[in-house]
Amino acid sequence: MKNRHNNYKAEIISVDYRNMRHFLGILLKGTDGAPLSPPPSPPHSHKHKRKHNLHNLRPKRPVGALAVSGLLDYSTFLEMKRQQESGAEKRKKRKQRDDARASLAGSMLKYVQAGARGQEEDTDEEEPSTSSPNQPQPASRSVHPATVLSPDQPPSTTTDTQQITTTSESPVTESPSEGDKVETGLPSPTDPALWPLRILDADRVEIVRRGPFRVPSDFNFPKGLDGRAFHSSLHFKTLSNGEKVKRSWLVYSKQNNAAFCFACKLFSLKAIKLTAEGNGDWSNINNNLISHECSSDHAQCMFKWRELDTRLQTNTTIDYQEQTLLEAEKRWWRDVLKRLLKITLSLASRNLSFRGSSQCLYEPDNGNFLKEVELLGSFDPVMENHLTKITDESSRTHYLGQQTQNELIQIVSNKTLQTIHTQIQEAKYFSIILDCTPDISHKEQMSLIVRIVELEPKPNIKEYFLGYMEVVETTGLNLSTVLLDKLKELDIPFDDCRGQAYDNGANMKGKKQGVQARLLQLNSRALFVPCAAHSMNLVIADAAKSSRDATGFFGYLQKLFCFFSGATKRWSILTKHINLTVKSWSDVRWESRLRSVTAVRSQIKEIQNALIEARETVNDSVAKIEAQALAEEVASFRFLICSVVWCEILTTTNQVNKLLQTSSMQLDIAVGLIDNAKTSLSRYRHSGFAQAVSTAKDLCEAMNIEPELKEKRLRNTRKQFAYEAADEPFSDALKRLEVSFFNSVVDSALMSLQERFETMTQVRDKFGVLLDFSRVHGMSKENLQKNCIEVQKTLTEKGNSDIDGLEMVQEIINLPQLPPQTTALELLSFLHENRLQEVYPNLWVALRIALTLPVTVASAERSFSKLKLIKTYLRSTMGQERLSGLAVISINGEVAQRLSYDDLINDFAARKCRRVPL
């Protein structure tokens, strides 16, 4: 009987109903816990069958003990019931099993290489199709190339495969993701206090490969409350014989000002100070370190660390072959991204659009980016293989979509700004240049330029574009607020600003509410210099409005352009006679007046012939009369004199204006150019009119016209009385033209040069001998000291000064003999080439600040030219971030072209989890 029922557990059912239910449940279970069918009934009598029939048992029947065939007796049942474990014993055994499993976790790390972590699925990558976005795509299955269990992760929770069902999209369409983890791809920090509580195996392998981080020897360890601090001598243990053994496992944390055990932090499961928050008890640190390094747990962790490090260095891990394939795939994807980054730089530097109306490969209107990819795929094997995988649907990741394009643009732009930020930090001092203009979508864009002095490989003045900022109001308060927010965003301290330059708008240069006034309240060392190019253009505008003859002359020039450009037939007549077409002029275009005057001055006879032919050939009666009037005016002696005079004045001022617009212009040289322009105009005022009349007579002789001025009788208004008598009229018409036109124009130009460049001259005088080194020769020590003290006061803010004026006096006296015309940049280069910075430290700093001062805002004006090329009519809906990113790449092309493609790809990989290894 026992042999037939040896697979059953037994219990004796008492009269208690609860024990009967317990007995029924155990009786129907085998030894393995699976329910079994009832055993076959033995061949006994009907009475015995009723005893074996469990369904006939009744809870109210008084039964002391029932002996069921093949079952245990009641005493055995009670003994088994007493052997069941209590809850405390179960928890204790469960903890022992968990500790045993945890002790084995990480033992496989010595066979695993870095990078074996499975690639996580990225739901934000592109899902390609061959041609149409409506074509269905099969579901894809991604398999992790290798999986390494973390110490705290049970094996049952690890899966080898992940299945993701995706929807069909075009080859370059990307679906937005809501759960991207941006920080996943970032490397582990070097400070052990910043390591996560649960260190992943791949991160642990990377940390071991990198090794412990050592604090620089010149680091100043902070002191604790007891006045003690960490010391570099703790990295060594002194033995009894005097020898020193290096403690390679000891790592100092700047974050917690504490010491950590590198090996135990990575491999130990115990929570002690050297692995949790760090040991900062500097009074007992020696005893604590000796006690820790003698422990068995530390020895085991050190053995695991050394063994894993050795296997990583010798490539003897168990996943070496898989890792080799993974590295090959990683190199291939990086090669693809290098080509995509090169295409991005090529299009952005030439201000070309990226996308078209289609986002599919091999379609005629898919945009410049995909066309460049197709062209490169025709000759490059890497890109050809990439496109083949996309068209064959063997790859569902391609990085050709519009979201990836925006990512690449933003990565290159951010890296360019980071490089510029590094150069600003090295130079320390900088100046800001601002200007505003509306774009094609009627939004006010403010351009920000910084000017610095680069010191390597040699001193050089550089101006960098930092981006466009959309402004709602152009008031001084709003512009200054937007500027300061942008500098804070870029981590550029405004306290190091030493100059600011804007145009001559009231919102910019206002003495009370302007941008420069508000910034001077925050930093008095940020000296304001008005734009020299704008000021020079205003000088010409003032001179053109000073005389009625000057105003009429430019009016006739505009009429000439409007007459010929009003009809294609007239323009064809003009181009048949001349080589240089007539130009229109504008008040805001700095060289437009000169171009308009030069085109007429050099071809005045040909223009007259073109007007005569137009008068005879056109059918419009109004055009005939207009052509006749213009022909008579062009052939007049007055017009010829005005054209000669204006051509001479504009040529002189334009030469200066072109030099002022260079980004490397220095303040001392700019002031010298303005002084030379004043001298030239003063000299021209004495003899210029006679020369102009002589030249005009030669032109009259070439055109066969009489060199005489035709007077027009003007109406005289009788005055009843006046405080001053009217000037006596000139009887000579030529003399009247000289006074009313020539002298008025030249005098107005000279006066405007004096007034509009007064601020620039004052700033130059504040820096004294630094911007006019010729004054040093023959200057007494008292005057030199006075100039240096003035420089010190200029560079002092709230008691903090950039230089010491008295020390700089002695430094200038100790300078070797230099040419009197040495400029500030040449003097700075002399100190740099001879490595004399430590000999003349105050002079070195003062020269750098003086060269940082801006002269013009021409760089901001040039950035607006890029704005019109980037944001066109067809691209008017471009976002602000994309617009600014493309402009940063295009304007700072030299910096962008020097970027490392490996760094760009690393940034691309670190932005979020990628489907492919990068």
C-alpha positions, 0 to 999 in steps of 0.5 A: 500500500505504501509503495503504491502511494509513495508519491503522496504527502499525507495528513490525518484529518481531525474533526476540525473543518480547517484541518480537513481542508488543509489535509485535502489540499496536501493530499492532492499534491505530489512531492513536486507540488503538482496536482495529481489525480486520485490514486486507483481504489484498491480491491477491497470491500465496499466498506473499505471503499467508503473509508478511502472515499474522501468525499464521504468525510463529514466535518461533524462526524466525531472521529478521533483518528482515521487510518487511511491506507498509505497515509501517515498517522496523526502523530506524523501529521503533527510532527510535519506541521511543527516543521514548517518554517516561521516568517522570520526563518524564511526571511533569514534564508531569503537574505542568505540566498540574496547575499550569495547571489550578490557575491557572485555578481560581477565575477564575469566582469573580468571576461567582458570588455568595455562597450558590451552594454546592449544598445538601447532602442531609440524611438526618435531615429528615422524609419526609412522606406524605399520610396513612398511614406505610405508603403508599409514596413515590417516590424524590426527586432533588435538584438543586444550584441552583448549583455553584462549583468550589474551586481544588483540586477537578478538574472531573471530580469535580463532579456536578450532581445527586444521587439519594437513595432514601427510604422512606415515613414519616408527615408528621411522622416523622423517621428518625435520621441517623448522618452529620450534619455539625454544623459545616457550616453554621457561618460562617468564623472571622474569624481567618485562622489558623483558616481551613481549608487548603482554602477552599471557594468559597462560604466564600471568597465569604462572607469577601470579602463580610465583608472583613478583620477588624481588631483593636480599637485598644485591643488589647494585642499580645503580645510575642515572645521578642525583646521585639517585637510587632505594631503598628497602624502596620504597616497603613499604608505611608509613601511617599517624599513622606510620604503614607501608603497603607493596607494593607487586605490586612494582617490580624493573627491573635490565634491565631498572633500573626502577620500574614497577607495577606488576598488571598494567603490566599484566592487564592494557590497558593504556600505562604509565611509570610503565607499558611501559618502567618503572619509573626511575625518582628517584627524584619524585618516591615517589610522582609518586607511591602515585599518581599511587596507588590511581588511579582507574585503579590500583585498578581494576588491583590489584583486577584482580590480587588477584582474579586470584591468589586466584582461582589458589591457590584454584583450582576453575578455570573453566577448573580444570577438563580438567587441571587434565586430561592434567596433567595426560597425562603430567605425563604419557609422562614424564614417557615415556621420563624418560625411554628413557633417561635411555636407552640413558644413558645406551647405551652411558655409555657402548659405544654401537651403537644406530641404526641399518639398520632398524628403525621399531619396532619388527624387528631383525636389528633395533638397540640397542635403539629399542631393549632396548625399546622392552625389557622394554615394555615386563615388564614395563606397561608404555612402554608396553602401549606406544608401544601398542598405536604405533602399534594400530596407536592410537598415532602418536607421539612416540619419538623413531626416530633417530632425537629424539635419537640425541636430547636426546644425545645432551640434556644429554651431554649439561646438563653434560657440564653445571654441569661441568661448574658450578663446574669449576666456583665454583673452579675458577682456572683450568688447561688444558690438550690437546692431539691429535690422528687420528680417524678411518675416518682419522680425527685429533681429539683433546681431551680437559681435565680440571683439578680443585680442588673441595671443596665440600664436601671435597677438591678433585682433579678432571679431566673432559672431555669437548669434541673432536675437529676436527683440520685440522692442528696440528701446535701450532698456529692452536691448540691454536686457536681451544683451545681458541675458545672452552673455549670461547664457553663453557664460561670458562675464560682463565684468570683463567687458572693456568696450562697446560700439553701436551706430548713432541711433538715439536708442543706442548712444543716448546719454541717459536711456541709451544702451551705452548709458545703461551698460556704463551704470553696470560697468564703468570700464565698458567705454562707448565708442560710436561707429566710425563708419556710420559717423563718416557716412553722416559727415557726407550726408550733412555736407550733401544737405548744406547747399542747394546746388549739392542737393540738386546735383544728387537729385539729378543723379537719381533722375538719371537712374530712374529715367534709364531704369524705367524701361528696358528700351532706354536701358539698352540704349544706355548700355550701348553707349557706356560700360559702367551703368548709372547707379542709384544712391541711398543715405544708408549705403556708405559707398552708394554716393561715390559709385553714383557720382563716379559712373557719371563723372567718368562717362558724362559725354557718353551719357549725354549721347544716350539721352539724345538718342533716347529723346529721338527714339522713345514714343512717350512724349513725357519721356522725350521732355525728360530726356531733353531736360536731363541732356541739357542739365548734364551738359551744363557747366554747373553740373560738371563742376559739381561732379568734379568736386563731389568725386574728389571729396567722396574719393577722399572720405571713402578711402578712410571709410574703407579702412575703418570698416576692417575688423582689425582696425585699431583706435589709434590708427582710426584717429590718425586716419580721421586727422588725415582726412581733415588735413586733406579736406582743409588743403582741398578747400584752399585750391580745390575749386580752381582745380575743379573749374579747370577740369570742368573746362576740359570736359566742356571742350571735349563735349563742344559746349561753352564753359559758362554758368547760366544764371536763373533769376530768382524772386527777391522778397522785400523785408520790412526790417531785419537785425542783420543786413543781407550779404551783398550779392556776388556779381560773378556767377562763378564766385557765387558758386564757389561760396554757396556750393564749394565752401559750404560743402567742404566747411560742413564736412570739416565741422562734422568730422570734428563733432562726430569723432569727438567721442572717439578722440576722447577715448583715445586721450584717456589711454594717453601714450598707449595709443600714441607712443610717439608722445613718449619720446621727449615727455617728462616723467611727471607728464608720463606719470599723469598719463598712466594715472589717467589710464588707471582711473579709466580702468578702475571699477569699485576700487578694483583696477586692472593695472597699477599706474605707477608701476606702468610708468617705470615699465615704460621708462625701462622699455628699449628704444623703439621707433616713434611710430610704433602702434599699440599692436606692434608694441604688444607683438614685440613683448610677446615675441620676446616673452617679456610679459612678466617684465612689463605686466601692467603694460601688457594688460593695458595694451590688450585692453586698448586694442580690445576697444572697437572702432566700427560696427561693420562686422554687425552690418556684414552679418545682416548680409548673411541674414538676407542670404540665409532667411530668404522669401522661400525660407521665411518660416525658419526658426530662430535657433536654426537661423542663428545656428546657420549664421554662426557656422557661415560667419565664423567659417574659419572656426567651424572648419577647424572643428574635430569631426570626432568631437562632433560625433561624440556630441551627437552620440551623447545627446540621446540614446542611438540605435547604432554604436557611435 
